Amino acid sequence: MTRDPVCCTEQDDATLALDLMKTHQIRRLPVVNEKHEVVGMLSLGDLVRKARIEASVIAATLQSICEPAHATKQRTERIITAA
């Protein structure tokens, strides 16, 4: 079990949840209440259906999630060293 999982709260808006998923490369995000108890699980599909986030935004997020973390770092290093 993950010791300090990335979570969102019931009050967070959908764009924050989407940003957390993208930043941490996760497809599902636990939702916690004010007592830090898990009250649900949020998926990319939920964001399409319930939050009405455009499919193209979800697709871009999914692409980012699926990209190996080291690929982003390598691309950044190439940009920095090319300058």
Order of alpha helices (4+ residues) and beta strands (2+ residues): beta-alpha-beta-beta-alpha-alpha-alpha
